[in-house]
Structures are given as structure tokens and as C-alpha cells.
């Protein structure tokens, strides 16, 4: 069976019943199990606030200095990752929690979008897919925090949407699913059921796709341009229809 990579975000993780609903939907995907990449933006923002650190983003990417990186790593690779792993294992699914730092799973270089220095934010350039494949062969779900190890030996914060893209390409997934708190990509108040790269770029340019949806859509565009058959942006209700012919939400293909 084809491999599936699923990215879940922090807003969704905090929703009551989301994780149990996710587990229920994934119990049918056991051969091979999916790869999970997660974010945690909502908890990161709250934790930064508790430490008196300003939270700032550029094109959907969190500006991350050395002090804020410690908080981001604590939340993503610690609290969020282990909470997910605990829920999965308690439900009877076998899962292991990893970050990109573990075993050098994901290696990154410093990212400077449009020439801007946004701190210790990285772009993944290598994924050790053989490690992920080893877990999948043993029917173990890898649950991956996007914090990654720099080629220079530093630790980098990586946008979870971008990390999911790199993982999906590295393991040869047939589908990359972004599970969000909205039904799909919206434009003019409507969900776009299908989206091509040219149309997506046009809508971003017009400001109709904005904020946190930009990294999802740009990651989707890069994915299909690099040979991934499809990217699906949906919510939990949509994910539960993974095996149905009609996929609610937005499907992006070439």
C-alpha cells in the first residue's frame, strides 16, 4: 500500500477530541502506517508569552533567536510530541516520538526568506528516510517534531509544513495530507476543491491565500513540482474519508 505523510498543527492538537478522532481515523491505515509530522504553534506562542518573549512571524515563519529556540524545542520535541505519542500508544497503536535532531533524522541549513535574517530558522536539505522506513516496516508510526540538526551542528526551528514536505518526498509518499482547523484552502469565502500550481500562485499574489495557509500551499506546490502525486489540505472530518473516492477539502496536483 502507498505511503501517506500527515501533518497536523498545534491549533488542531489542542481541540478537544482531536487526537482521539485522529487515532480513530488512522487505525485503518496499518499497512504501512502513516508518518506523522506535527507543529505546535499555539502552545509555542503561549509558552513564549509566559517567558516574556515576543512572538513574531515573517510570511508565516516564526522568527527564532537562541532564547526562543529553547522554548520552541521544549514545546515541540517535549510536551507536544510526547503527548501525541502517549495518546497513540494508549489507544493500541505503536508509535515512537522523534525530532529531526534524533539520529540526525533531518539536517538543515539556515533559511533567509527574501534575504531576511529570521534567526535560527532552518530549511531541511537531508532526510534519513531509511530510519523512517525501518519503523514503518515494523508497523510503528513515527511522530516527528520538525526541530532539526543543522549541517553546521546548530539546532534549527523548521516550519512543520516544510518539514512534512521534505519527509513526504524522502519516503516516497503517494499523498501528503495537511490536517488543518479549516475545511481546505479558501478563496472568496468558498473552499477550493481543486487547485493547480498556477492558480495557487495567482491567489497568493492577490492576497486571497494568506497567513498560516501560505506555508501549507507553498509546500504543496513544491511537493507536486518534485513529483509527489497529490497534496490534500483538509480538516479532521475530511481525513476520516481518506479511503473515499470524493475527498473533502482541497486537492493540489500538477
Protein Blocks (a to p, Z undefined) as FASTA:
>chain_A
ZZddddddfklmmpghklmmmmmmmmmmmbccddddddhklmmmmmmmmnopacddeehi
acddfklmmmmmmmmmmmmmmmmmmmmmmnopacddddfklgolaacddddeehiaebja
dddfbdcfklmmmmmmnopacdddfbdcdfklpacdddfklmmmmmmmmnopabdcdddf
bfbdceehiacfbdcfklmmmmmmnopagcjllmmmmmmmmmmmnopabacdddfklmmm
mmpmbdghjdddZZ
